Amino acid sequence: MKYDFRGMVLLGALIGTAACSADRLSVPNYNKPEISGVSKDPQSIQLLATGIIQRERTLQPGTTQDFGFFGRESYIYFPTDGRNVTGFLVGVPGFGGKTLDPGGFAATATNWGSRFANMRNVKNLLSAVDKSALLSDEEKKAAHGYAETFLGLDMMYVLYSRDTLGAVTEVNDDPKVVAPLVSKDSAYKWATAMLEQGKTDLLAAGDASFPFTLSKGFAGFDTPTTFLKFNRAIQARVLVNRASQGCGNSCYTDALAAIDESFATPIGGAGSLADLNIGVYNNYSTATGDVQNTNSFANNKSLFAHASNVTDAQTQVGGAKDDRLTRKVVSLASLGLSPVSPPQGIGIPAEYTFSIYPANNSDVPIIRNEELILLRAEANLFLGNFVAAATDINNVRVVSGKLPTTTIVSVADGLPKLLYERRYSLLLEGQRWNDYRRFGILDQLPLDITEGTYTHFVAKVQPVPLAECDARATSKPQGCP
């Protein structure tokens, strides 16, 4: 189950804002705000900017859970509710085989309606910023660059979840007007363009500061100049995904340029885990009414690691398993717990859980240096720069996995090696399902039940939610009833 505490958090912040105002009679009505009023209050602009980050951090645990189920990294066994298994892994008949039910548990709004809602949050922020007489032109440019970066990030998550179903790229002033769906390629181009516009605006901000404060997860990336490095990191991720799905060498080349402008260490230059973990994070808190990390076993005792994470891990020279596995996955037995059977017997018993996030308030990366290194390795691999690709892969293997080095002599030789590193370096960070889909190897993901009523399958996409289908009665997306 996923809960959204954002409204409670913002309510508390708004109450505090009203209580401290010197002119209480002029406080805008935040329950029904008007841009003309909000734009005159710098605290309002802060709240609008904070709301975008709040939405991102609320959505991230659910996003990585969903993608983890599909990518066979994780699963949830909730004893009285089997929908996390039937909805995600069993599915319903459709398209000559199995599919996911658009009205079911797996067609969640996490990476559909909620992502588009955050895009509306962006639009509201920019409307307030543009109408504000309190901000300089440079501060307005900084705010635009900030907001446009989140537009690219949110669209990327929509495409990870819906892929060939496409996406919506318009946020209409009238929410009752249904915007058209565009193709996956068009949506990726839109995300790329938003991130490029974000770069342009961040550069135009010059030495100005953001007209709001970012969360502590952006420490080191909280000025327009340093935030640009985060923008470039997200752009690199988007471009590599585009490259592997039709754009090819031009996108891989552009991705390398974006990585050079990001916070990635030089090729082979990461000397420690601390180097690999440099990045931007979502923060979580145990404060009353705040958002906790529901991917932490301390918070979610129903989240387990798929057994294949253990069986597929490579070994170090001394025989120990890949250090990424031992850092991130722990047996239930070592915690004094017994294996957990799936609800209704529709899966395999769980024997492992995750130790990646040890506490309810453990931070979760949006993007880290370790991923950027592997994105650079992928770009170099497909551009034929095998030595550079191997250098980055070996840097990660040695520092993060304590594994012996490897060589790369061709794309066919290097791709499985790259995907192995991405799997264990980015475990429970929401990448594996998309990786296996974009390279056409979803059939390599394990099936826990292969016969009978509850035979498992691997979904290619999350369907468009049923409510969206109903709103598009004359032009329903693929998969709608």
KOLTI-386989 format. One record per residue (C-alpha): residue in one letter; x, y, z. Coordinates in nm, 2 decimals, padded with zeros to 4 digits. Example, Ala and Ser with C-alpha at 12.3 -4.5 7.8 and 13.67 -1.06 7.14 Angstrom:
residues 2
+------+--------+--------+--------+
: resn :      u :      v :      w :
+------+--------+--------+--------+
:    a :  01.23 : -00.45 :  00.78 :
:    s :  01.37 : -00.11 :  00.71 :
+------+--------+--------+--------+
This chain:
residues 481
+------+--------+--------+--------+
: resn :      u :      v :      w :
+------+--------+--------+--------+
:    m :  00.00 :  00.00 :  00.00 :
:    k :  00.12 :  00.35 : -00.08 :
:    y :  00.01 :  00.66 :  00.12 :
:    d :  00.05 :  01.03 :  00.02 :
:    f :  00.12 :  01.25 :  00.32 :
:    r :  00.21 :  01.55 :  00.11 :
:    g : -00.12 :  01.73 :  00.19 :
:    m : -00.05 :  01.69 :  00.56 :
:    v :  00.30 :  01.82 :  00.53 :
:    l :  00.20 :  02.13 :  00.33 :
:    l : -00.09 :  02.20 :  00.56 :
:    g :  00.15 :  02.22 :  00.85 :
:    a :  00.38 :  02.45 :  00.66 :
:    l :  00.09 :  02.67 :  00.55 :
:    i : -00.04 :  02.70 :  00.91 :
:    g :  00.31 :  02.80 :  01.02 :
:    t :  00.33 :  03.06 :  00.74 :
:    a :  00.00 :  03.21 :  00.83 :
:    a :  00.09 :  03.23 :  01.20 :
:    c :  00.41 :  03.42 :  01.13 :
:    s :  00.27 :  03.67 :  00.88 :
:    a :  00.29 :  04.03 :  00.98 :
:    d : -00.02 :  04.11 :  00.78 :
:    r : -00.25 :  03.82 :  00.85 :
:    l : -00.54 :  03.98 :  00.67 :
:    s : -00.35 :  03.97 :  00.34 :
:    v : -00.26 :  03.60 :  00.35 :
:    p : -00.37 :  03.43 :  00.02 :
:    n : -00.63 :  03.16 :  00.04 :
:    y : -00.40 :  02.86 : -00.01 :
:    n : -00.70 :  02.62 : -00.03 :
:    k : -00.81 :  02.80 : -00.34 :
:    p : -00.51 :  03.01 : -00.45 :
:    e : -00.51 :  03.27 : -00.73 :
:    i : -00.19 :  03.32 : -00.91 :
:    s : -00.22 :  03.70 : -00.88 :
:    g : -00.23 :  03.67 : -00.50 :
:    v :  00.03 :  03.40 : -00.47 :
:    s :  00.28 :  03.58 : -00.69 :
:    k :  00.29 :  03.87 : -00.44 :
:    d :  00.40 :  03.65 : -00.15 :
:    p :  00.76 :  03.51 : -00.16 :
:    q :  00.66 :  03.24 :  00.09 :
:    s :  00.40 :  03.12 : -00.15 :
:    i :  00.66 :  03.08 : -00.42 :
:    q :  00.87 :  02.88 : -00.17 :
:    l :  00.57 :  02.65 : -00.10 :
:    l :  00.50 :  02.60 : -00.47 :
:    a :  00.87 :  02.50 : -00.53 :
:    t :  00.88 :  02.28 : -00.22 :
:    g :  00.56 :  02.11 : -00.33 :
:    i :  00.73 :  01.98 : -00.65 :
:    i :  01.01 :  01.81 : -00.44 :
:    q :  00.75 :  01.69 : -00.19 :
:    r :  00.56 :  01.52 : -00.47 :
:    e :  00.88 :  01.36 : -00.61 :
:    r :  00.98 :  01.21 : -00.28 :
:    t :  00.63 :  01.08 : -00.21 :
:    l :  00.62 :  00.91 : -00.54 :
:    q :  00.96 :  00.76 : -00.55 :
:    p :  00.92 :  00.46 : -00.31 :
:    g :  00.61 :  00.35 : -00.50 :
:    t :  00.78 :  00.40 : -00.83 :
:    t :  01.07 :  00.18 : -00.74 :
:    q :  00.84 : -00.08 : -00.59 :
:    d :  00.64 : -00.11 : -00.91 :
:    f :  00.94 : -00.12 : -01.13 :
:    g :  01.11 : -00.37 : -00.89 :
:    f :  00.81 : -00.61 : -00.91 :
:    f :  00.81 : -00.60 : -01.29 :
:    g :  01.19 : -00.63 : -01.31 :
:    r :  01.20 : -00.92 : -01.06 :
:    e :  01.41 : -00.73 : -00.81 :
:    s :  01.15 : -00.73 : -00.53 :
:    y :  00.80 : -00.82 : -00.43 :
:    i :  00.55 : -00.75 : -00.16 :
:    y :  00.38 : -01.04 :  00.03 :
:    f :  00.10 : -00.88 :  00.23 :
:    p : -00.07 : -01.16 :  00.41 :
:    t : -00.43 : -01.04 :  00.37 :
:    d : -00.40 : -00.89 :  00.02 :
:    g : -00.25 : -01.08 : -00.28 :
:    r : -00.30 : -00.80 : -00.53 :
:    n :  00.07 : -00.71 : -00.53 :
:    v :  00.12 : -01.06 : -00.68 :
:    t : -00.19 : -01.11 : -00.89 :
:    g : -00.19 : -00.76 : -01.01 :
:    f :  00.17 : -00.73 : -01.10 :
:    l :  00.29 : -01.08 : -01.18 :
:    v : -00.02 : -01.29 : -01.28 :
:    g : -00.23 : -01.04 : -01.48 :
:    v : -00.54 : -01.10 : -01.69 :
:    p : -00.60 : -01.25 : -02.04 :
:    g : -00.55 : -01.00 : -02.32 :
:    f : -00.37 : -00.94 : -02.66 :
:    g : -00.34 : -01.31 : -02.72 :
:    g : -00.17 : -01.37 : -02.39 :
:    k : -00.15 : -01.20 : -02.06 :
:    t : -00.16 : -00.83 : -01.98 :
:    l : -00.23 : -00.61 : -01.68 :
:    d : -00.58 : -00.50 : -01.59 :
:    p : -00.62 : -00.12 : -01.65 :
:    g : -00.87 : -00.12 : -01.37 :
:    g : -00.65 : -00.33 : -01.14 :
:    f : -00.38 : -00.28 : -00.88 :
:    a : -00.09 : -00.25 : -01.12 :
:    a : -00.24 :  00.03 : -01.32 :
:    t : -00.17 :  00.27 : -01.04 :
:    a : -00.16 :  00.65 : -01.08 :
:    t :  00.19 :  00.66 : -00.93 :
:    n :  00.35 :  00.71 : -01.27 :
:    w :  00.05 :  00.85 : -01.45 :
:    g : -00.19 :  01.09 : -01.29 :
:    s :  00.05 :  01.18 : -01.00 :
:    r :  00.33 :  01.26 : -01.24 :
:    f :  00.11 :  01.49 : -01.45 :
:    a : -00.02 :  01.65 : -01.13 :
:    n :  00.34 :  01.74 : -01.06 :
:    m :  00.37 :  01.89 : -01.40 :
:    r :  00.07 :  02.11 : -01.31 :
:    n :  00.25 :  02.20 : -00.99 :
:    v :  00.54 :  02.32 : -01.22 :
:    k :  00.30 :  02.52 : -01.43 :
:    n :  00.15 :  02.68 : -01.12 :
:    l :  00.50 :  02.77 : -00.99 :
:    l :  00.60 :  02.93 : -01.32 :
:    s :  00.28 :  03.13 : -01.35 :
:    a :  00.34 :  03.27 : -01.00 :
:    v :  00.71 :  03.34 : -01.08 :
:    d :  00.64 :  03.51 : -01.41 :
:    k :  00.38 :  03.74 : -01.25 :
:    s :  00.59 :  03.83 : -00.96 :
:    a :  00.72 :  04.18 : -00.93 :
:    l :  00.94 :  04.07 : -00.64 :
:    l :  01.19 :  03.87 : -00.85 :
:    s :  01.46 :  03.98 : -01.08 :
:    d :  01.48 :  03.85 : -01.43 :
:    e :  01.77 :  03.63 : -01.33 :
:    e :  01.58 :  03.48 : -01.04 :
:    k :  01.29 :  03.40 : -01.28 :
:    k :  01.53 :  03.23 : -01.51 :
:    a :  01.66 :  03.02 : -01.22 :
:    a :  01.31 :  02.92 : -01.13 :
:    h :  01.23 :  02.82 : -01.48 :
:    g :  01.55 :  02.60 : -01.51 :
:    y :  01.45 :  02.43 : -01.18 :
:    a :  01.10 :  02.36 : -01.29 :
:    e :  01.19 :  02.25 : -01.65 :
:    t :  01.43 :  02.00 : -01.50 :
:    f :  01.15 :  01.84 : -01.30 :
:    l :  00.93 :  01.83 : -01.62 :
:    g :  01.20 :  01.62 : -01.79 :
:    l :  01.24 :  01.39 : -01.48 :
:    d :  00.86 :  01.33 : -01.45 :
:    m :  00.82 :  01.26 : -01.81 :
:    m :  01.10 :  01.00 : -01.79 :
:    y :  00.92 :  00.81 : -01.52 :
:    v :  00.60 :  00.82 : -01.73 :
:    l :  00.78 :  00.67 : -02.02 :
:    y :  00.95 :  00.41 : -01.80 :
:    s :  00.61 :  00.29 : -01.70 :
:    r :  00.41 :  00.32 : -02.02 :
:    d :  00.68 :  00.29 : -02.30 :
:    t :  00.50 :  00.23 : -02.63 :
:    l :  00.17 :  00.36 : -02.50 :
:    g :  00.31 :  00.71 : -02.52 :
:    a :  00.24 :  01.00 : -02.29 :
:    v :  00.07 :  01.34 : -02.26 :
:    t :  00.30 :  01.64 : -02.30 :
:    e :  00.04 :  01.92 : -02.25 :
:    v : -00.09 :  02.06 : -01.93 :
:    n : -00.41 :  02.25 : -02.02 :
:    d : -00.53 :  02.55 : -01.83 :
:    d : -00.87 :  02.38 : -01.81 :
:    p : -00.82 :  02.04 : -01.64 :
:    k : -01.14 :  01.91 : -01.80 :
:    v : -00.99 :  01.94 : -02.15 :
:    v : -00.82 :  01.60 : -02.22 :
:    a : -00.48 :  01.65 : -02.38 :
:    p : -00.37 :  01.42 : -02.66 :
:    l : -00.14 :  01.12 : -02.62 :
:    v :  00.18 :  01.14 : -02.82 :
:    s :  00.42 :  00.86 : -02.92 :
:    k :  00.70 :  00.74 : -02.70 :
:    d :  00.95 :  00.90 : -02.94 :
:    s :  00.78 :  01.23 : -02.93 :
:    a :  00.75 :  01.22 : -02.55 :
:    y :  01.12 :  01.15 : -02.52 :
:    k :  01.20 :  01.44 : -02.75 :
:    w :  00.98 :  01.66 : -02.54 :
:    a :  01.16 :  01.55 : -02.22 :
:    t :  01.50 :  01.62 : -02.39 :
:    a :  01.38 :  01.96 : -02.50 :
:    m :  01.26 :  02.05 : -02.15 :
:    l :  01.59 :  01.96 : -02.00 :
:    e :  01.78 :  02.16 : -02.27 :
:    q :  01.55 :  02.46 : -02.20 :
:    g :  01.63 :  02.41 : -01.83 :
:    k :  02.00 :  02.43 : -01.90 :
:    t :  01.95 :  02.75 : -02.10 :
:    d :  01.75 :  02.91 : -01.83 :
:    l :  01.99 :  02.80 : -01.55 :
:    l :  02.28 :  02.95 : -01.74 :
:    a :  02.09 :  03.27 : -01.80 :
:    a :  02.04 :  03.30 : -01.42 :
:    g :  02.41 :  03.40 : -01.39 :
:    d :  02.52 :  03.45 : -01.04 :
:    a :  02.16 :  03.48 : -00.91 :
:    s :  02.03 :  03.24 : -00.64 :
:    f :  01.71 :  03.04 : -00.65 :
:    p :  01.42 :  03.25 : -00.51 :
:    f :  01.34 :  02.95 : -00.28 :
:    t :  01.53 :  02.70 : -00.07 :
:    l :  01.58 :  02.34 : -00.19 :
:    s :  01.56 :  02.03 :  00.04 :
:    k :  01.88 :  01.90 :  00.20 :
:    g :  01.89 :  01.62 : -00.06 :
:    f :  02.01 :  01.88 : -00.30 :
:    a :  02.30 :  01.98 : -00.09 :
:    g :  02.59 :  02.08 : -00.32 :
:    f :  02.33 :  02.12 : -00.61 :
:    d :  02.12 :  02.40 : -00.46 :
:    t :  02.23 :  02.70 : -00.67 :
:    p :  02.15 :  02.75 : -01.04 :
:    t :  02.51 :  02.68 : -01.13 :
:    t :  02.54 :  02.35 : -00.93 :
:    f :  02.18 :  02.25 : -01.00 :
:    l :  02.28 :  02.25 : -01.37 :
:    k :  02.49 :  01.95 : -01.30 :
:    f :  02.18 :  01.76 : -01.18 :
:    n :  01.99 :  01.88 : -01.49 :
:    r :  02.28 :  01.74 : -01.71 :
:    a :  02.27 :  01.41 : -01.52 :
:    i :  01.90 :  01.36 : -01.58 :
:    q :  01.95 :  01.46 : -01.94 :
:    a :  02.22 :  01.20 : -01.98 :
:    r :  01.98 :  00.93 : -01.85 :
:    v :  01.71 :  01.04 : -02.09 :
:    l :  01.95 :  01.05 : -02.39 :
:    v :  02.09 :  00.71 : -02.32 :
:    n :  01.74 :  00.57 : -02.30 :
:    r :  01.65 :  00.74 : -02.63 :
:    a :  01.97 :  00.61 : -02.79 :
:    s :  01.89 :  00.25 : -02.71 :
:    q :  01.54 :  00.29 : -02.85 :
:    g :  01.60 :  00.43 : -03.20 :
:    c :  01.80 :  00.75 : -03.17 :
:    g :  02.13 :  00.57 : -03.18 :
:    n :  02.48 :  00.72 : -03.20 :
:    s :  02.37 :  01.08 : -03.20 :
:    c :  02.20 :  01.05 : -02.87 :
:    y :  02.48 :  00.85 : -02.72 :
:    t :  02.72 :  01.12 : -02.83 :
:    d :  02.50 :  01.39 : -02.68 :
:    a :  02.47 :  01.18 : -02.36 :
:    l :  02.85 :  01.18 : -02.33 :
:    a :  02.85 :  01.56 : -02.36 :
:    a :  02.58 :  01.59 : -02.09 :
:    i :  02.78 :  01.36 : -01.86 :
:    d :  03.09 :  01.58 : -01.90 :
:    e :  02.87 :  01.87 : -01.77 :
:    s :  02.73 :  01.67 : -01.48 :
:    f :  02.89 :  01.57 : -01.15 :
:    a :  03.03 :  01.24 : -01.29 :
:    t :  03.39 :  01.16 : -01.19 :
:    p :  03.64 :  01.12 : -01.48 :
:    i :  03.67 :  00.78 : -01.65 :
:    g :  03.81 :  00.54 : -01.40 :
:    g :  03.82 :  00.81 : -01.14 :
:    a :  03.59 :  00.69 : -00.86 :
:    g :  03.81 :  00.58 : -00.58 :
:    s :  03.56 :  00.50 : -00.30 :
:    l :  03.19 :  00.43 : -00.23 :
:    a :  03.16 :  00.79 : -00.12 :
:    d :  03.26 :  00.90 : -00.47 :
:    l :  03.00 :  00.66 : -00.62 :
:    n :  02.73 :  00.79 : -00.40 :
:    i :  02.77 :  01.16 : -00.49 :
:    g :  02.44 :  01.27 : -00.62 :
:    v :  02.09 :  01.42 : -00.55 :
:    y :  01.86 :  01.25 : -00.31 :
:    n :  01.50 :  01.25 : -00.19 :
:    n :  01.48 :  01.29 :  00.19 :
:    y :  01.25 :  01.11 :  00.43 :
:    s :  01.16 :  01.18 :  00.79 :
:    t :  01.00 :  01.02 :  01.09 :
:    a :  00.84 :  01.35 :  01.20 :
:    t :  00.47 :  01.33 :  01.26 :
:    g :  00.28 :  01.37 :  00.93 :
:    d :  00.59 :  01.36 :  00.72 :
:    v :  00.68 :  01.11 :  00.45 :
:    q :  00.88 :  00.80 :  00.55 :
:    n :  01.08 :  00.57 :  00.33 :
:    t :  00.85 :  00.28 :  00.26 :
:    n :  01.13 :  00.09 :  00.08 :
:    s :  01.30 :  00.04 :  00.42 :
:    f :  01.23 : -00.29 :  00.59 :
:    a :  01.21 : -00.09 :  00.91 :
:    n :  00.89 :  00.06 :  00.77 :
:    n :  00.76 : -00.20 :  00.53 :
:    k :  00.79 : -00.56 :  00.67 :
:    s :  00.61 : -00.69 :  00.35 :
:    l :  00.89 : -00.59 :  00.10 :
:    f :  01.12 : -00.87 :  00.01 :
:    a :  01.42 : -00.92 : -00.23 :
:    h :  01.38 : -01.17 : -00.51 :
:    a :  01.59 : -01.48 : -00.46 :
:    s :  01.75 : -01.44 : -00.80 :
:    n :  01.94 : -01.14 : -00.67 :
:    v :  02.14 : -01.39 : -00.46 :
:    t :  02.17 : -01.68 : -00.70 :
:    d :  02.28 : -01.46 : -00.99 :
:    a :  02.55 : -01.26 : -00.80 :
:    q :  02.91 : -01.31 : -00.91 :
:    t :  03.18 : -01.39 : -00.67 :
:    q :  03.49 : -01.21 : -00.55 :
:    v :  03.84 : -01.37 : -00.58 :
:    g :  03.81 : -01.51 : -00.22 :
:    g :  03.47 : -01.67 : -00.30 :
:    a :  03.24 : -01.41 : -00.13 :
:    k :  02.95 : -01.27 : -00.32 :
:    d :  02.95 : -00.94 : -00.50 :
:    d :  02.98 : -00.68 : -00.23 :
:    r :  02.68 : -00.49 : -00.37 :
:    l :  02.47 : -00.79 : -00.29 :
:    t :  02.60 : -00.82 :  00.07 :
:    r :  02.55 : -00.45 :  00.13 :
:    k :  02.20 : -00.44 : -00.01 :
:    v :  02.04 : -00.77 :  00.06 :
:    v :  02.01 : -00.97 :  00.38 :
:    s :  01.85 : -01.30 :  00.46 :
:    l :  01.55 : -01.32 :  00.69 :
:    a :  01.72 : -01.59 :  00.88 :
:    s :  02.00 : -01.35 :  00.98 :
:    l :  01.73 : -01.13 :  01.13 :
:    g :  01.59 : -01.42 :  01.32 :
:    l :  01.29 : -01.44 :  01.09 :
:    s :  01.14 : -01.74 :  00.90 :
:    p :  01.07 : -01.75 :  00.53 :
:    v :  00.75 : -01.57 :  00.43 :
:    s :  00.50 : -01.76 :  00.21 :
:    p :  00.31 : -01.56 : -00.06 :
:    p : -00.06 : -01.49 : -00.01 :
:    q : -00.27 : -01.77 : -00.15 :
:    g :  00.04 : -01.96 : -00.25 :
:    i :  00.08 : -01.77 : -00.57 :
:    g :  00.46 : -01.73 : -00.56 :
:    i :  00.78 : -01.86 : -00.40 :
:    p :  00.86 : -01.82 : -00.03 :
:    a :  01.06 : -01.51 :  00.05 :
:    e :  01.39 : -01.56 :  00.22 :
:    y :  01.56 : -01.22 :  00.17 :
:    t :  01.49 : -00.86 :  00.22 :
:    f :  01.67 : -00.53 :  00.15 :
:    s :  01.92 : -00.36 :  00.38 :
:    i :  01.98 : -00.07 :  00.13 :
:    y :  01.77 :  00.17 :  00.34 :
:    p :  01.83 :  00.08 :  00.71 :
:    a :  01.59 :  00.33 :  00.86 :
:    n :  01.25 :  00.49 :  00.80 :
:    n :  01.42 :  00.82 :  00.72 :
:    s :  01.70 :  00.68 :  00.49 :
:    d :  01.75 :  00.90 :  00.19 :
:    v :  01.69 :  00.76 : -00.16 :
:    p :  01.89 :  00.87 : -00.46 :
:    i :  01.73 :  01.04 : -00.76 :
:    i :  02.06 :  00.99 : -00.95 :
:    r :  02.41 :  00.91 : -00.83 :
:    n :  02.76 :  00.92 : -00.98 :
:    e :  02.76 :  00.53 : -01.00 :
:    e :  02.47 :  00.54 : -01.24 :
:    l :  02.64 :  00.82 : -01.45 :
:    i :  02.96 :  00.61 : -01.48 :
:    l :  02.75 :  00.32 : -01.61 :
:    l :  02.56 :  00.55 : -01.85 :
:    r :  02.89 :  00.67 : -01.98 :
:    a :  03.01 :  00.31 : -02.02 :
:    e :  02.69 :  00.23 : -02.22 :
:    a :  02.74 :  00.52 : -02.45 :
:    n :  03.11 :  00.43 : -02.51 :
:    l :  03.02 :  00.07 : -02.56 :
:    f :  02.77 :  00.14 : -02.84 :
:    l :  03.00 :  00.40 : -02.99 :
:    g :  03.27 :  00.14 : -03.02 :
:    n :  03.50 :  00.29 : -02.75 :
:    f :  03.55 : -00.05 : -02.58 :
:    v :  03.85 :  00.05 : -02.37 :
:    a :  03.67 :  00.35 : -02.22 :
:    a :  03.36 :  00.14 : -02.16 :
:    a :  03.56 : -00.14 : -01.99 :
:    t :  03.75 :  00.12 : -01.77 :
:    d :  03.43 :  00.26 : -01.63 :
:    i :  03.28 : -00.09 : -01.58 :
:    n :  03.59 : -00.21 : -01.40 :
:    n :  03.60 :  00.10 : -01.19 :
:    v :  03.25 :  00.02 : -01.06 :
:    r :  03.32 : -00.36 : -01.04 :
:    v :  03.63 : -00.31 : -00.82 :
:    v :  03.51 : -00.02 : -00.60 :
:    s :  03.14 : -00.11 : -00.56 :
:    g :  03.14 : -00.49 : -00.61 :
:    k :  03.50 : -00.59 : -00.51 :
:    l :  03.50 : -00.81 : -00.82 :
:    p :  03.78 : -00.89 : -01.06 :
:    t :  03.82 : -00.68 : -01.37 :
:    t :  03.69 : -00.78 : -01.71 :
:    t :  03.75 : -00.70 : -02.08 :
:    i :  03.52 : -00.59 : -02.36 :
:    v :  03.59 : -00.68 : -02.72 :
:    s :  03.25 : -00.61 : -02.88 :
:    v :  02.90 : -00.48 : -02.82 :
:    a :  02.77 : -00.83 : -02.79 :
:    d :  03.04 : -00.91 : -02.54 :
:    g :  02.99 : -00.59 : -02.34 :
:    l :  02.62 : -00.56 : -02.31 :
:    p :  02.56 : -00.85 : -02.07 :
:    k :  02.85 : -00.72 : -01.86 :
:    l :  02.70 : -00.37 : -01.86 :
:    l :  02.36 : -00.50 : -01.76 :
:    y :  02.50 : -00.70 : -01.48 :
:    e :  02.67 : -00.39 : -01.33 :
:    r :  02.36 : -00.19 : -01.37 :
:    r :  02.15 : -00.46 : -01.20 :
:    y :  02.36 : -00.47 : -00.88 :
:    s :  02.47 : -00.11 : -00.87 :
:    l :  02.12 :  00.02 : -00.91 :
:    l :  01.93 : -00.24 : -00.72 :
:    l :  01.59 : -00.11 : -00.61 :
:    e :  01.65 :  00.22 : -00.79 :
:    g :  01.39 :  00.14 : -01.06 :
:    q :  01.61 :  00.07 : -01.36 :
:    r :  01.62 : -00.31 : -01.43 :
:    w :  01.27 : -00.36 : -01.58 :
:    n :  01.33 : -00.07 : -01.82 :
:    d :  01.68 : -00.19 : -01.91 :
:    y :  01.56 : -00.54 : -02.00 :
:    r :  01.27 : -00.40 : -02.21 :
:    r :  01.48 : -00.14 : -02.40 :
:    f :  01.72 : -00.42 : -02.50 :
:    g :  01.45 : -00.67 : -02.59 :
:    i :  01.53 : -00.93 : -02.32 :
:    l :  01.23 : -00.92 : -02.09 :
:    d :  01.20 : -01.30 : -02.15 :
:    q :  01.52 : -01.34 : -01.95 :
:    l :  01.35 : -01.23 : -01.63 :
:    p :  01.26 : -01.52 : -01.40 :
:    l :  00.90 : -01.66 : -01.36 :
:    d :  00.83 : -01.80 : -01.02 :
:    i :  00.52 : -02.00 : -01.13 :
:    t :  00.52 : -02.14 : -01.48 :
:    e :  00.20 : -02.34 : -01.49 :
:    g : -00.15 : -02.35 : -01.35 :
:    t : -00.41 : -02.09 : -01.28 :
:    y : -00.16 : -01.84 : -01.14 :
:    t :  00.11 : -01.87 : -01.40 :
:    h :  00.34 : -01.56 : -01.39 :
:    f :  00.43 : -01.34 : -01.68 :
:    v :  00.65 : -01.04 : -01.74 :
:    a :  00.45 : -00.72 : -01.82 :
:    k :  00.59 : -00.50 : -02.09 :
:    v :  00.41 : -00.18 : -01.98 :
:    q :  00.18 : -00.05 : -01.71 :
:    p : -00.16 :  00.01 : -01.86 :
:    v : -00.31 :  00.35 : -01.88 :
:    p : -00.54 :  00.37 : -01.57 :
:    l : -00.91 :  00.29 : -01.63 :
:    a : -01.02 :  00.64 : -01.53 :
:    e : -00.80 :  00.78 : -01.81 :
:    c : -00.95 :  00.53 : -02.05 :
:    d : -01.30 :  00.64 : -01.96 :
:    a : -01.20 :  01.01 : -02.01 :
:    r : -01.08 :  00.92 : -02.37 :
:    a : -01.40 :  00.75 : -02.48 :
:    t : -01.35 :  00.84 : -02.85 :
:    s : -00.97 :  00.78 : -02.86 :
:    k : -00.88 :  00.52 : -02.61 :
:    p : -00.52 :  00.42 : -02.56 :
:    q : -00.40 :  00.06 : -02.63 :
:    g : -00.51 : -00.18 : -02.36 :
:    c : -00.83 :  00.01 : -02.26 :
:    p : -01.15 : -00.20 : -02.24 :
+------+--------+--------+--------+
